[in-house]
Amino acid sequence: MKYSNYIIAISFLIFSLQACTDDFEEINTNPNAQVVGSNESLLLGAQIRAARELLDNINSYNKGTAKWVQYYTNTTAPTDFVASNPREDFNDFWVYQNLVTQTIPLIERILDNTEETPQPNYQAVALVLKGWIYSNMAELWGPLPFSDAQFGEVSEEEQYNKPKFDSQEEILKSVLDLLEEANGTFDLSGEPNVALNAGSDAYAGGDLLKWKKFANSLQVRILMRISDADTEFAKSRLESIFSNPSKYPLLESNEDNFGMTWEATIGSYSDPFAQYVENNTNSPIAITGFVNILGGLEDPRMKVLLNPAPGYTDDDTYTGVPPAFDEENPNGYTRVALDSVSQLSDMYTSAQKRFIMTYSELMFIKAEAESKGIETGISADQAYRDGIKANMEQLVVDQTAIDAYLTSPEVTFNSANALEQIITQRYIAQFGQSINTFSMIRRTGLPTLDFFDIGINKEKGYPVRVGYPRETMQNFNNANFEAAIQGVNIVDNVFGDPLWFARNAPTVKMVPTIQEGPVLFSY
C-alpha cells in the first residue's frame, strides 16, 4: 500500500501542532481548535505517529522497554538492567508529549469531523486508535488525564486547563467502552460512500473487517490484562465476546495480523530497524533473557530472528548480551565485543510490517483464559498449540521443524504448568512488541528473566511503571498529579507499588544470580 501522497499534508499538520506546543503550559491545548485537514490525512498522520511511539523503535524515545523485557539493546557497554536515569531507556516527557500533542489531537479532529459530517468508518477507526493509544498510556503510567484532557487550555473552565487524572481502572474501562462503540459503528456494507481510503490507512489498507476484528481482539487483550484485578467484570465481558462471533469478530488467522506497514529504509517515515541498520555498523543486539529462553527450548525461531554470533568458528552459535553487568562480573563479561553476541537478523531488520496485535497473541490469550475457567470455545491445549503454530508460520519456519517443536517434551502442554508455558510462548511470539510484553510481565510475573544483581535494580527488582513527566505533570499540573498518586509509593520514578491492573500479580521471576560467562547455543 502506498501512502506517500499524504506525507506533505501530514508534515503540515504535525508542524502546526509543534508550533502550538513550544510552551509546556500549552500541552493540553484544545485539539479541536488547532488542527485542520481531511480525515484521510489526519488518520494517516495519527497512525504513523502512534506507531513510532508505541511500537518498538530503536531510534526513538521508548527503546529501553526492549531492554527491560530483555529482547534486545543497542549497546555492548556495561550497563544497569534499568538505567540509573530511566529517561535514557524511556523518555517519559517526549513519548507523552508526542502522543498528547501530536497524535491524539488528530484523532479528536476526525471524531469532530464525523460528528459534523457522518462518516461511520472514519469515526469507528478513530475510536479504535484512541482506545489503543490510551490503553498503552494507562498501562505505562497508571492514572492520567483522560476524561478532561481533550478540552485543553483554551477552555474558560479551570478543570480543563489543568485536567484531573482518571484512575487506571477508569481509563481502561472507558477504553473498553470506546472499542464497544466502535464495534457497533463500523459499516461493512461495502457502499462506496462509507469506504476507508486504502492509501490513508497504513495499518489495514482500508480493510474495515480487519479493523473491526482488531477492535474486538484489543478488547480481549485489555480484559485479560485486568482479569486478576477485576475478575468477574473481565470474565463476563470476555465470555460475552467469545460466545458471539457474529457480533464480535476476532482475528481468525495470520491474514488478520494487524500493524503498521513501513515501506522505506531511509527517510522521515522509514522502518525503525531498517533505518537503524542503515545508520550504524551493527544491528540491535539480542539479550540473554530472550536468547536463553529460545536456546533452552531449541526453538527454531532463534535462527529466523537472530544472526549467529560471527566470532565463533564452529557451527552457527547464538548467544546474548547480559541485560546488565559490571567490572566485577566473572568470565569475560567485563567486555563484550560485537562479534561475540548475536544481533537481530537481516530478515527482521528489513523494512516490513510491524505488528500491533497478531492472531498468535489472541490464541495465547484464549489459552490463558480457558486455563482460568473462562469459556472461550477452544481448549487451552489447542489454543496454546495454535498460538505457537501461527507465530512460527508467520516467521516462515519449516513445517517439519514446527511439528518437531510442538511434540518436544519442554513444549508439550502441561496443565500443571500451564500459565508459565503459555506466557513464555506468548513472550517469544510478541518479540518486537516490548510495551505490550512489559505489561504482560508485570501482570503475570512471567517468563523467568535474567537478573543481574547490580546497579539500581540491586534491591528494587523489576520496574512497575514508566516515570511521570516532570514538566507536564509534576510542575504544570501538580495539584492534580499529587491527588492522583496519593498513597502510592513511587521509587526512582519506575519502581514501587504495582499499578492497578497488576495489584494481585506475583513478583516478576528473575534468576537472582550473575550468569558466569556466555551461554552458547548451537542446534
C-alpha positions as CSV (number, residue, x, y, z in Angstrom):
1,M,0.0,0.0,0.0
2,K,1.3,3.4,-0.9
3,Y,0.7,6.5,1.3
4,S,3.4,8.9,0.2
5,N,0.8,11.3,-1.4
6,Y,-0.3,12.2,2.2
7,I,3.2,12.9,3.7
8,I,3.2,16.6,2.8
9,A,-0.2,17.1,4.4
10,I,0.8,15.1,7.5
11,S,4.0,17.1,7.9
12,F,2.0,20.3,7.8
13,L,-0.4,19.0,10.5
14,I,2.4,17.9,12.8
15,F,4.3,21.2,12.2
16,S,1.1,23.1,13.2
17,L,0.9,21.0,16.4
18,Q,4.6,21.6,17.2
19,A,4.3,25.3,16.7
20,C,1.5,25.4,19.3
21,T,3.4,23.5,22.0
22,D,6.6,25.4,22.4
23,D,5.4,26.4,25.9
24,F,4.8,23.5,28.3
25,E,1.6,25.2,29.5
26,E,0.0,24.5,26.2
27,I,0.4,20.7,26.3
28,N,-3.3,20.3,26.8
29,T,-4.4,22.9,24.2
30,N,-7.8,22.0,22.6
31,P,-7.0,19.9,19.6
32,N,-10.4,20.8,18.1
33,A,-9.3,24.4,17.8
34,Q,-5.9,23.9,16.2
35,V,-5.9,21.1,13.7
36,V,-7.5,21.1,10.2
37,G,-7.3,18.6,7.5
38,S,-9.1,15.8,5.7
39,N,-9.9,12.7,7.6
40,E,-7.6,10.8,5.2
41,S,-4.5,12.9,6.1
42,L,-5.5,13.1,9.8
43,L,-5.8,9.3,10.0
44,L,-2.5,8.5,8.4
45,G,-0.7,11.1,10.4
46,A,-2.1,9.6,13.7
47,Q,-1.2,6.1,12.6
48,I,2.4,7.0,11.8
49,R,3.0,9.0,15.0
50,A,1.3,6.3,17.2
51,A,3.4,3.6,15.6
52,R,6.6,5.5,16.2
53,E,5.9,6.0,19.9
54,L,4.2,2.7,20.9
55,L,5.7,0.0,18.7
56,D,9.4,-0.9,19.1
57,N,11.6,1.9,17.8
58,I,15.3,1.6,18.3
59,N,15.8,5.1,17.1
60,S,13.3,6.8,19.4
61,Y,12.3,7.5,23.0
62,N,10.9,4.1,24.0
63,K,13.9,2.0,23.0
64,G,14.6,1.0,26.6
65,T,11.4,-1.1,27.1
66,A,13.0,-3.7,24.8
67,K,15.9,-3.9,27.3
68,W,13.5,-4.1,30.3
69,V,11.8,-7.1,28.8
70,Q,15.2,-8.5,27.7
71,Y,14.6,-8.7,24.0
72,Y,17.5,-6.6,22.6
73,T,19.6,-3.5,23.3
74,N,21.8,-1.2,21.2
75,T,25.0,-1.3,23.3
76,T,27.6,-3.8,24.5
77,A,28.8,-1.4,27.2
78,P,28.4,-2.3,30.9
79,T,25.0,-1.1,32.0
80,D,22.4,-1.4,34.6
81,F,19.3,-3.5,33.8
82,V,17.3,-0.3,34.1
83,A,19.3,2.9,33.6
84,S,20.1,5.0,36.7
85,N,18.4,7.8,34.7
86,P,15.3,6.0,33.4
87,R,14.8,8.6,30.6
88,E,17.8,7.0,28.9
89,D,15.6,4.0,28.4
90,F,12.2,5.5,28.1
91,N,11.9,9.3,27.8
92,D,8.6,9.9,29.5
93,F,8.4,13.5,28.5
94,W,8.8,13.0,24.8
95,V,6.6,9.9,24.5
96,Y,3.8,11.6,26.4
97,Q,4.3,14.9,24.6
98,N,4.2,13.3,21.2
99,L,1.1,11.3,21.9
100,V,-0.8,14.0,23.6
101,T,0.1,17.0,21.4
102,Q,0.8,15.3,18.0
103,T,-1.3,12.2,17.8
104,I,-4.5,12.3,19.9
105,P,-5.4,15.8,18.5
106,L,-5.5,14.3,15.0
107,I,-7.8,11.6,16.3
108,E,-10.1,14.1,18.1
109,R,-10.4,16.1,14.9
110,I,-11.6,13.1,13.0
111,L,-14.2,12.5,15.7
112,D,-15.3,16.1,15.4
113,N,-15.4,15.9,11.6
114,T,-17.5,12.8,11.7
115,E,-20.0,14.4,14.1
116,E,-20.4,17.3,11.7
117,T,-20.5,15.1,8.5
118,P,-21.2,11.5,9.4
119,Q,-18.6,9.0,8.1
120,P,-19.1,6.0,10.3
121,N,-16.0,4.1,9.4
122,Y,-13.6,7.0,10.0
123,Q,-15.4,7.6,13.3
124,A,-15.0,3.9,14.3
125,V,-11.4,3.7,13.3
126,A,-10.6,6.9,15.3
127,L,-12.3,5.4,18.3
128,V,-10.2,2.3,18.0
129,L,-7.0,4.3,17.6
130,K,-7.9,6.4,20.6
131,G,-8.6,3.2,22.6
132,W,-5.3,1.6,21.6
133,I,-3.2,4.7,22.5
134,Y,-4.9,5.3,25.9
135,S,-4.7,1.7,26.9
136,N,-1.0,1.7,26.3
137,M,-0.6,5.0,28.2
138,A,-2.6,3.8,31.1
139,E,-0.6,0.6,31.3
140,L,2.6,2.5,31.2
141,W,1.8,5.3,33.7
142,G,-1.3,4.4,35.6
143,P,-3.5,7.4,36.4
144,L,-3.5,10.1,33.7
145,P,-5.6,13.0,32.5
146,F,-8.2,11.4,30.3
147,S,-11.9,12.5,30.6
148,D,-11.0,16.2,30.9
149,A,-7.8,16.1,28.7
150,Q,-9.3,16.8,25.3
151,F,-10.8,20.2,26.2
152,G,-7.5,21.9,26.9
153,E,-6.2,25.3,27.8
154,V,-8.4,27.4,25.5
155,S,-11.4,26.5,27.7
156,E,-12.6,29.1,30.2
157,E,-13.2,26.4,32.7
158,E,-10.2,25.7,35.1
159,Q,-10.9,22.0,35.2
160,Y,-9.9,21.7,31.6
161,N,-6.9,24.0,31.8
162,K,-5.3,21.6,34.3
163,P,-7.2,18.4,33.9
164,K,-7.8,15.9,36.6
165,F,-6.3,12.5,36.5
166,D,-8.5,9.4,35.9
167,S,-7.5,6.2,37.6
168,Q,-6.1,3.4,35.5
169,E,-9.2,1.4,36.1
170,E,-11.4,4.2,34.9
171,I,-9.3,4.7,31.8
172,L,-9.1,1.1,30.8
173,K,-12.8,0.5,31.3
174,S,-13.6,3.7,29.3
175,V,-11.3,2.4,26.6
176,L,-13.4,-0.8,26.5
177,D,-16.5,1.4,26.0
178,L,-14.8,3.2,23.1
179,L,-14.0,-0.1,21.5
180,E,-17.5,-1.4,22.1
181,E,-18.9,1.8,20.5
182,A,-16.5,1.3,17.5
183,N,-17.7,-2.3,17.1
184,G,-21.3,-1.0,16.7
185,T,-20.3,1.9,14.5
186,F,-18.4,0.1,11.7
187,D,-20.4,-0.1,8.4
188,L,-19.4,-3.2,6.5
189,S,-22.0,-2.7,3.7
190,G,-19.3,-2.1,1.1
191,E,-21.1,1.0,-0.2
192,P,-18.6,3.5,-1.8
193,N,-19.7,6.4,0.4
194,V,-18.6,4.6,3.6
195,A,-15.3,3.2,2.3
196,L,-12.0,3.9,4.1
197,N,-9.4,5.3,1.7
198,A,-6.8,2.5,1.4
199,G,-4.0,5.0,0.8
200,S,-4.7,6.7,4.1
201,D,-4.6,3.5,6.1
202,A,-1.1,2.2,6.8
203,Y,-2.5,-0.4,9.3
204,A,-5.1,-2.3,7.2
205,G,-5.2,-0.8,3.7
206,G,-8.8,0.2,4.1
207,D,-10.0,-3.3,5.2
208,L,-12.8,-2.5,7.5
209,L,-13.4,-6.0,8.7
210,K,-9.8,-6.3,9.7
211,W,-10.2,-3.1,11.8
212,K,-13.4,-4.5,13.4
213,K,-11.6,-7.7,14.3
214,F,-8.7,-5.7,15.8
215,A,-11.1,-3.6,17.8
216,N,-12.7,-6.7,19.4
217,S,-9.4,-8.5,19.8
218,L,-7.9,-5.4,21.6
219,Q,-10.9,-5.6,23.9
220,V,-9.9,-9.2,24.7
221,R,-6.3,-8.2,25.4
222,I,-7.3,-5.5,27.8
223,L,-9.9,-7.6,29.5
224,M,-7.3,-10.3,30.1
225,R,-4.9,-7.6,31.3
226,I,-7.4,-6.6,34.1
227,S,-8.6,-10.1,34.7
228,D,-6.7,-10.5,38.0
229,A,-7.7,-7.0,39.3
230,D,-11.5,-7.3,38.5
231,T,-12.1,-11.0,37.8
232,E,-15.9,-11.1,37.5
233,F,-16.0,-8.0,35.2
234,A,-13.4,-9.4,32.9
235,K,-14.8,-12.9,32.8
236,S,-18.3,-11.7,32.0
237,R,-17.1,-9.4,29.2
238,L,-14.7,-12.0,27.8
239,E,-17.3,-14.7,27.6
240,S,-19.8,-12.3,26.0
241,I,-17.3,-11.7,23.2
242,F,-16.1,-15.2,22.8
243,S,-19.7,-16.6,22.6
244,N,-20.9,-14.2,19.9
245,P,-18.5,-14.2,17.0
246,S,-21.1,-12.7,14.6
247,K,-21.3,-9.6,16.8
248,Y,-17.7,-9.7,17.8
249,P,-15.5,-11.0,15.0
250,L,-11.9,-11.6,16.2
251,L,-8.6,-12.2,14.4
252,E,-9.0,-15.5,12.7
253,S,-5.6,-16.2,11.1
254,N,-2.3,-14.7,10.3
255,E,-4.1,-12.9,7.4
256,D,-5.7,-10.7,10.1
257,N,-2.4,-9.8,11.8
258,F,-2.7,-6.0,12.5
259,G,0.1,-3.5,12.4
260,M,2.0,-0.6,10.8
261,T,3.5,-1.2,7.3
262,W,6.8,0.6,6.9
263,E,7.7,0.9,3.2
264,A,11.1,2.6,3.3
265,T,14.6,2.0,4.6
266,I,15.5,5.7,5.0
267,G,13.6,8.9,5.3
268,S,11.2,10.6,7.7
269,Y,8.8,7.6,7.9
270,S,11.1,4.7,7.5
271,D,11.1,1.4,9.2
272,P,12.9,2.0,12.6
273,F,15.0,-1.2,12.4
274,A,15.9,-0.8,8.7
275,Q,16.9,2.8,9.4
276,Y,19.0,1.8,12.4
277,V,21.0,-0.7,10.4
278,E,21.4,1.9,7.6
279,N,22.9,4.4,10.1
280,N,25.0,2.0,12.2
281,T,27.7,-0.6,11.8
282,N,25.6,-3.3,13.6
283,S,22.1,-4.4,14.2
284,P,20.5,-4.3,17.7
285,I,21.9,-6.9,20.0
286,A,19.9,-9.8,21.4
287,I,19.8,-10.0,25.3
288,T,20.3,-13.2,27.2
289,G,16.8,-13.2,28.7
290,F,15.3,-13.8,25.2
291,V,18.2,-15.9,23.8
292,N,18.4,-18.2,26.8
293,I,14.6,-19.0,26.6
294,L,14.8,-19.8,22.9
295,G,18.0,-21.8,23.3
296,G,16.7,-23.8,26.2
297,L,13.8,-24.9,24.1
298,E,15.9,-25.4,21.0
299,D,13.4,-23.1,19.3
300,P,13.8,-22.8,15.5
301,R,12.7,-19.2,15.7
302,M,16.1,-18.3,17.0
303,K,17.5,-18.8,13.5
304,V,14.9,-16.6,11.9
305,L,15.0,-13.6,14.4
306,L,18.7,-13.6,15.2
307,N,22.0,-13.9,13.4
308,P,24.6,-16.2,14.8
309,A,27.5,-14.6,16.7
310,P,30.2,-14.2,14.0
311,G,33.2,-14.7,16.3
312,Y,32.6,-18.4,16.8
313,T,34.1,-20.7,14.1
314,D,32.2,-23.9,14.7
315,D,28.5,-24.4,13.9
316,D,26.2,-21.4,14.0
317,T,26.4,-20.2,17.6
318,Y,23.9,-18.0,19.3
319,T,24.5,-16.1,22.5
320,G,23.1,-12.9,24.0
321,V,24.5,-9.9,25.8
322,P,23.6,-9.7,29.5
323,P,20.9,-7.1,30.4
324,A,23.4,-5.7,32.9
325,F,26.9,-6.3,34.0
326,D,29.8,-4.5,35.7
327,E,33.6,-4.8,36.1
328,E,33.3,-7.4,38.9
329,N,31.5,-9.9,36.8
330,P,33.5,-13.1,36.1
331,N,34.4,-15.0,33.0
332,G,34.7,-12.3,30.3
333,Y,31.8,-10.1,31.0
334,T,34.0,-7.1,31.7
335,R,34.0,-6.6,28.0
336,V,31.6,-7.8,25.2
337,A,32.6,-7.4,21.5
338,L,30.1,-7.2,18.7
339,D,31.4,-10.4,17.2
340,S,30.8,-12.3,20.4
341,V,27.0,-11.7,20.5
342,S,24.0,-12.4,18.3
343,Q,22.4,-9.5,16.6
344,L,18.9,-9.2,15.1
345,S,18.7,-10.9,11.8
346,D,18.8,-9.3,8.4
347,M,15.2,-10.6,7.8
348,Y,14.0,-8.9,10.9
349,T,15.7,-5.6,10.3
350,S,14.4,-5.2,6.7
351,A,11.6,-2.7,6.1
352,Q,8.3,-4.6,6.8
353,K,5.0,-4.6,8.7
354,R,5.5,-4.2,12.5
355,F,2.7,-5.8,14.5
356,I,0.3,-4.2,17.0
357,M,-1.6,-7.5,17.5
358,T,-1.5,-10.9,16.0
359,Y,-3.7,-14.0,15.7
360,S,-1.0,-15.8,17.7
361,E,-1.3,-13.5,20.6
362,L,-5.1,-13.9,20.6
363,M,-4.7,-17.7,20.8
364,F,-2.4,-17.4,23.8
365,I,-4.9,-15.1,25.5
366,K,-7.6,-17.7,24.8
367,A,-5.3,-20.4,26.2
368,E,-4.7,-18.5,29.4
369,A,-8.4,-17.6,29.7
370,E,-9.5,-21.2,29.3
371,S,-6.9,-22.4,31.9
372,K,-8.5,-19.9,34.3
373,G,-12.1,-21.1,33.8
374,I,-13.2,-18.6,31.2
375,E,-15.1,-20.2,28.4
376,T,-13.6,-19.4,25.0
377,G,-14.9,-22.1,22.7
378,I,-11.5,-23.8,22.4
379,S,-9.4,-25.9,24.9
380,A,-6.4,-24.4,26.5
381,D,-4.1,-27.0,24.9
382,Q,-5.4,-26.4,21.4
383,A,-5.3,-22.6,21.7
384,Y,-1.7,-22.9,23.0
385,R,-0.6,-25.1,20.1
386,D,-2.4,-22.9,17.6
387,G,-0.6,-19.8,19.0
388,I,2.8,-21.4,18.6
389,K,2.0,-22.7,15.2
390,A,0.6,-19.3,14.0
391,N,3.7,-17.4,15.1
392,M,6.1,-20.0,13.5
393,E,4.1,-19.9,10.3
394,Q,4.2,-16.1,10.4
395,L,8.0,-16.3,10.5
396,V,8.1,-19.0,7.8
397,V,9.5,-21.7,9.9
398,D,9.7,-25.1,8.1
399,Q,6.7,-27.3,8.8
400,T,8.9,-30.2,9.9
401,A,10.5,-28.0,12.5
402,I,7.1,-26.8,13.7
403,D,5.9,-30.4,14.1
404,A,9.0,-31.5,16.0
405,Y,8.9,-28.4,18.3
406,L,5.2,-28.9,19.2
407,T,5.9,-32.5,20.3
408,S,9.1,-31.8,22.2
409,P,8.8,-32.5,26.0
410,E,9.5,-29.0,27.1
411,V,6.8,-27.5,24.8
412,T,4.1,-30.2,25.0
413,F,1.2,-28.6,27.0
414,N,1.2,-29.5,30.7
415,S,-1.9,-28.3,32.7
416,A,0.2,-28.3,35.9
417,N,2.5,-25.7,34.4
418,A,0.1,-24.1,32.0
419,L,0.4,-20.4,32.8
420,E,4.2,-20.4,32.6
421,Q,4.2,-22.3,29.3
422,I,1.5,-20.0,27.8
423,I,3.2,-16.8,28.9
424,T,6.7,-18.0,27.8
425,Q,5.4,-18.8,24.4
426,R,3.5,-15.5,24.2
427,Y,6.7,-13.7,25.2
428,I,8.5,-15.3,22.3
429,A,5.7,-14.5,19.8
430,Q,5.5,-10.9,20.9
431,F,9.1,-10.2,20.1
432,G,9.2,-6.6,18.9
433,Q,6.1,-5.5,20.9
434,S,8.0,-4.5,24.0
435,I,5.4,-2.2,25.6
436,N,2.8,-5.0,25.3
437,T,5.2,-7.5,26.7
438,F,6.2,-5.1,29.6
439,S,2.5,-5.1,30.7
440,M,2.2,-8.8,30.4
441,I,5.3,-9.4,32.5
442,R,4.1,-7.1,35.3
443,R,0.7,-8.8,35.4
444,T,1.9,-12.4,35.4
445,G,5.4,-12.3,36.8
446,L,6.5,-14.4,33.8
447,P,8.5,-15.6,32.0
448,T,11.6,-16.1,34.1
449,L,14.1,-13.5,33.1
450,D,17.8,-12.9,33.9
451,F,18.6,-10.7,36.9
452,F,22.0,-9.2,37.3
453,D,22.3,-8.1,40.9
454,I,23.9,-4.7,40.3
455,G,23.0,-1.0,39.9
456,I,19.6,0.4,40.9
457,N,18.0,-3.0,40.5
458,K,20.0,-4.5,43.3
459,E,17.2,-4.0,45.8
460,K,14.4,-2.7,43.8
461,G,13.8,-5.6,41.3
462,Y,11.6,-5.1,38.3
463,P,10.2,-1.8,37.1
464,V,6.4,-1.3,37.7
465,R,5.8,1.7,35.5
466,V,7.5,4.4,33.5
467,G,8.2,7.8,35.1
468,Y,5.7,10.7,35.1
469,P,6.9,13.7,33.0
470,R,8.0,16.3,35.5
471,E,7.5,19.2,33.0
472,T,3.9,18.5,32.1
473,M,2.5,16.9,35.2
474,Q,4.6,17.4,38.3
475,N,5.2,21.0,37.6
476,F,2.4,22.4,35.5
477,N,-0.5,20.3,36.9
478,N,0.9,19.4,40.3
479,A,-2.2,19.6,42.4
480,N,-4.0,17.0,40.3
481,F,-0.8,15.0,40.0
482,E,-0.4,14.8,43.8
483,A,-4.0,13.8,44.2
484,A,-3.7,11.0,41.7
485,I,-0.7,9.4,43.4
486,Q,-1.7,10.0,47.0
487,G,-0.8,6.9,49.0
488,V,1.2,5.4,46.1
489,N,4.8,4.5,46.8
490,I,7.0,5.5,43.7
491,V,10.7,4.9,44.0
492,D,13.2,6.3,41.5
493,N,10.3,7.0,39.1
494,V,9.9,3.4,37.9
495,F,9.8,1.2,41.0
496,G,7.5,0.9,43.9
497,D,3.8,-0.1,44.2
498,P,2.4,-2.0,41.2
499,L,-0.3,-0.4,39.0
500,W,-3.9,-1.3,39.5
501,F,-4.0,-4.0,36.8
502,A,-1.1,-5.8,38.4
503,R,-2.1,-5.3,42.0
504,N,-2.6,-9.0,42.6
505,A,0.4,-10.1,40.4
506,P,3.2,-12.3,41.7
507,T,6.7,-10.9,41.9
508,V,8.4,-11.0,38.5
509,K,10.5,-14.1,38.3
510,M,14.2,-13.4,37.7
511,V,17.2,-15.6,38.3
512,P,18.9,-13.9,41.3
513,T,22.5,-14.7,40.3
514,I,25.1,-13.4,38.0
515,Q,25.5,-15.5,34.9
516,E,29.1,-16.7,34.9
517,G,30.1,-16.2,31.3
518,P,28.3,-16.6,28.0
519,V,25.9,-19.4,27.4
520,L,26.3,-20.7,23.8
521,F,23.6,-22.4,21.8
522,S,24.2,-24.3,18.6
523,Y,21.5,-26.6,17.2
